């Protein structure tokens, strides 16, 4: 089981690169954003609670997000092959909860792919996405709040995972194929090391 987090600010390209990672490594993709939007669209109780935070550009409370993730892991057998966590964790308590969750399933987090993009580029991408997709939360005012929340609450995760030795800084600007080649190069080294360690046991 090979588990990775794809990490970065809104608009950094996590969804695009996740698709390529799924194809390359056969991993199960859990996008907390997609899961939440599904609940909102279906009008579930969870969706109503989530929408009250998302519409204000705020993060979902940790306990709620952890419960959502545990449900996703346990209700999808394909997660046993390995998972790409997209949009989670977003806080250090969530990161610690994820480690505990994986340990309880005899696994661990192997790598964190950090897509690093300047705020000006992120704003440009998200405004364009909002026009193309009609997503109500992709407007300049909400985007600014989301980036503020990201820098205040989520970016400390970068330091947390760097200290753990699992963070891989990936420049997220430029050709999509080139970005993926950089990611693949980093992850292949992690897999080689994991394989070598497993063989030594």
C-alpha positions as CSV (number, residue, x, y, z in Angstrom):
1,X,0.0,0.0,0.0
2,X,1.5,3.3,-1.2
3,X,-0.1,6.4,0.2
4,X,0.7,10.0,-0.8
5,X,-0.7,13.4,-0.1
6,X,-0.9,15.9,-2.9
7,X,-0.5,19.3,-1.2
8,X,-0.8,22.9,-2.3
9,X,-2.8,26.0,-2.3
10,X,-6.2,26.2,-4.2
11,X,-5.4,26.3,-7.9
12,X,-2.0,24.8,-7.6
13,X,-2.8,21.9,-9.9
14,X,-3.6,19.1,-7.4
15,X,-6.5,17.7,-9.4
16,X,-4.6,17.7,-12.7
17,X,-1.6,16.0,-11.2
18,X,-3.7,13.6,-9.2
19,X,-5.2,12.2,-12.4
20,X,-1.7,11.4,-13.8
21,X,-0.7,9.8,-10.5
22,X,-3.7,7.6,-10.5
23,X,-2.9,6.4,-14.0
24,X,0.8,5.9,-13.2
25,X,0.6,4.2,-9.8
26,X,-2.9,2.7,-9.8
27,X,-3.9,4.6,-6.6
28,X,-7.3,5.4,-5.3
29,X,-8.1,9.1,-5.3
30,X,-9.8,10.7,-2.4
31,X,-10.6,14.4,-3.0
32,X,-12.2,15.8,0.1
33,X,-13.4,18.7,-2.1
34,X,-15.3,16.4,-4.4
35,X,-16.7,14.4,-1.5
36,X,-17.9,17.6,0.2
37,X,-19.4,19.0,-3.1
38,X,-21.3,15.7,-3.6
39,X,-22.8,15.9,-0.1
40,X,-23.7,19.6,-0.7
41,X,-25.3,18.8,-4.1
42,X,-27.4,16.0,-2.5
43,X,-28.4,18.2,0.4
44,X,-27.3,15.8,3.1
45,X,-26.9,17.0,6.7
46,X,-23.1,16.8,6.3
47,X,-23.4,18.9,3.1
48,X,-25.4,21.6,4.8
49,X,-22.8,21.9,7.6
50,X,-19.9,21.8,5.1
51,X,-21.5,24.5,2.9
52,X,-21.8,26.9,5.8
53,X,-18.0,26.9,6.1
54,X,-17.1,26.6,2.4
55,X,-19.3,29.4,1.2
56,X,-17.3,31.7,3.6
57,X,-14.0,30.4,2.4
58,X,-13.3,28.7,5.7
59,X,-11.9,25.2,6.5
60,X,-14.2,22.3,7.6
61,X,-13.6,21.5,11.3
62,X,-11.0,18.8,11.8
63,X,-13.3,16.3,13.5
64,X,-15.8,16.5,10.7
65,X,-13.1,16.0,8.0
66,X,-11.6,13.0,9.8
67,X,-15.0,11.3,10.0
68,X,-15.5,11.9,6.3
69,X,-12.1,10.4,5.5
70,X,-12.5,7.4,7.7
71,X,-15.9,6.7,5.9
72,X,-14.2,7.0,2.5
73,X,-11.3,4.6,3.5
74,X,-13.6,2.0,5.0
75,X,-16.3,2.0,2.3
76,X,-14.0,1.6,-0.7
77,X,-12.0,-1.7,-1.0
78,X,-9.8,-0.1,-3.7
79,X,-8.1,2.0,-1.0
80,X,-6.2,-1.1,0.0
81,X,-3.8,-0.6,-3.0
82,X,-2.9,2.9,-1.9
83,X,-4.4,6.3,-1.8
84,X,-3.8,9.8,-3.1
85,X,-5.2,12.2,-0.5
86,X,-6.2,15.4,-2.3
87,X,-7.2,18.3,0.0
88,X,-6.5,16.5,3.2
89,X,-4.8,17.1,5.6
90,X,-5.1,20.9,5.8
91,X,-4.0,21.3,9.4
92,X,-1.4,19.7,11.7
93,X,-4.1,18.0,13.9
94,X,-5.5,16.5,10.6
95,X,-2.0,15.3,9.7
96,X,-1.6,13.6,13.0
97,X,-5.1,12.1,12.7
98,X,-4.2,10.8,9.2
99,X,-1.0,9.1,10.6
100,X,-3.0,7.5,13.3
101,X,-5.7,6.4,10.9
102,X,-3.2,4.7,8.5
103,X,-1.3,3.1,11.4
104,X,-4.6,1.5,12.5
105,X,-4.7,0.0,9.0
106,X,-1.1,-1.3,9.2
107,X,0.1,1.4,6.8
108,X,1.7,4.9,6.7
109,X,2.0,8.0,4.7
110,X,4.9,7.6,2.3
111,X,5.3,11.0,0.6
112,X,3.8,14.5,0.4
113,X,3.9,16.1,-3.0
114,X,3.9,19.9,-2.5
115,X,3.0,21.9,-5.5
116,X,4.4,25.4,-5.0
117,X,2.9,28.3,-6.9
118,X,3.0,32.1,-6.4
119,X,-0.3,33.7,-5.1
120,X,-0.6,36.0,-8.2
121,X,-0.6,32.9,-10.5
122,X,-3.1,31.1,-8.2
123,X,-5.5,34.0,-8.3
124,X,-5.3,34.2,-12.2
125,X,-5.9,30.4,-12.5
126,X,-8.8,30.4,-10.0
127,X,-10.6,33.4,-11.6
128,X,-10.3,31.7,-15.0
129,X,-11.6,28.4,-13.5
130,X,-14.6,30.2,-12.0
131,X,-15.5,31.7,-15.4
132,X,-15.1,28.3,-17.1
133,X,-16.8,26.1,-14.6
134,X,-19.3,28.4,-12.9
135,X,-18.0,27.4,-9.4
136,X,-19.5,30.1,-7.1
137,X,-16.4,29.9,-4.7
138,X,-14.0,30.9,-7.5
139,X,-14.5,34.7,-7.3
140,X,-11.7,37.2,-6.3
141,X,-13.1,38.0,-2.9
142,X,-13.6,34.4,-1.8
143,X,-10.3,33.3,-3.5
144,X,-8.4,36.0,-1.4
145,X,-10.0,34.6,1.8
146,X,-9.2,31.0,0.8
147,X,-5.5,31.9,0.2
148,X,-5.3,33.8,3.5
149,X,-6.8,30.7,5.3
150,X,-4.3,28.5,3.4
151,X,-1.3,30.5,4.4
152,X,-2.4,30.9,8.0
153,X,-3.6,27.4,8.7
154,X,-2.4,25.0,6.0
155,X,1.1,26.1,5.0
156,X,2.6,25.2,8.5
157,X,2.0,21.6,7.3
158,X,4.9,22.1,4.9
159,X,7.3,22.6,7.8
160,X,5.6,19.7,9.7
161,X,6.2,17.3,6.8
162,X,9.6,18.6,6.0
163,X,10.6,17.7,9.6
164,X,9.2,14.2,9.0
165,X,11.3,13.9,5.8
166,X,8.3,13.1,3.6
167,X,7.8,16.5,1.9
168,X,8.8,16.9,-1.7
169,X,8.8,20.5,-3.0
170,X,7.6,20.6,-6.6
171,X,7.6,23.8,-8.7
172,X,3.9,24.0,-9.8
173,X,4.4,26.5,-12.6
174,X,5.1,25.6,-16.2
175,X,4.3,22.7,-18.5
176,X,2.0,20.1,-16.9
177,X,4.0,17.2,-18.3
178,X,7.3,18.6,-17.0
179,X,5.7,19.1,-13.5
180,X,4.6,15.5,-13.6
181,X,8.0,14.2,-14.6
182,X,9.5,16.0,-11.5
183,X,6.8,14.4,-9.3
184,X,7.4,10.9,-10.7
185,X,11.1,11.2,-10.3
186,X,10.7,12.0,-6.6
187,X,8.1,9.3,-6.0
188,X,10.0,6.6,-7.8
189,X,13.0,7.2,-5.4
190,X,10.6,6.8,-2.4
191,X,9.2,3.5,-3.9
192,X,12.8,2.2,-4.5
193,X,13.8,2.9,-1.0
194,X,10.6,1.3,0.4
195,X,11.1,-1.8,-1.7
196,X,14.8,-2.0,-0.5
197,X,13.7,-1.7,3.1
198,X,11.0,-4.3,2.7
199,X,13.4,-6.7,1.1
200,X,15.9,-6.3,4.0
201,X,13.3,-7.3,6.6
